[in-house]
């Protein structure tokens, strides 16, 4: 019945275990749990990136517009040279996947020419859409026995947090899906700014009716920055 307890604080997550439980842990289960806390802190990076994606509808990027926007400037120095969109309202289907991918390939550069090599390699979806995404890019033949033209055109990244109520005022992002180009590019759609790597710090033990209570602080400091909107696209019907 022993367990590692956790408590969220402004300075990080505190995990702790009572002394008698630690001493009674004959099979080192709790000790191993504490040691694994560091690796969980490292994986926090990827959870944070996934959870931050919906912020692209409200946070601004290099042209002072929201990252997902229908009217990004083609040229940052001259707003009269036209705009482009990197957001749509389409459910995730094989045809819509191909449509959005094609739209990304013709987004104009600063000089006005299309980015014909703008092929995304990441398909990010909610847990609800995982099976749908697999049918689009991970099976060799479609339901009718024809070769799947979208096979391996993107790697699937599932963000289960999108299925939980997270929208301002309620609701979920379970229908959200995004395409990102992350390879072979000098620019990145997102930048992970790690100001402090994950760490575990022993804290002075607390003393109560059941003896001492050992504690550790698990902490990290980082932020996700939204960068080039030409290599990211979102659709949320």
PyMOL commands that set and color helices and strands:
alter all, ss='L'
color gray80, all
select helices_A, chain A and resi 19-23+29-57+94-105+130-137+160-163+229-231
alter helices_A, ss='H'
color red, helices_A
select strands_A, chain A and resi 5-9+12-18+72-75+78-84+87-88+122-126+155-159+176-180+190-208+211-226+232-236
alter strands_A, ss='S'
color yellow, strands_A
deselect
rebuild
show_as cartoon
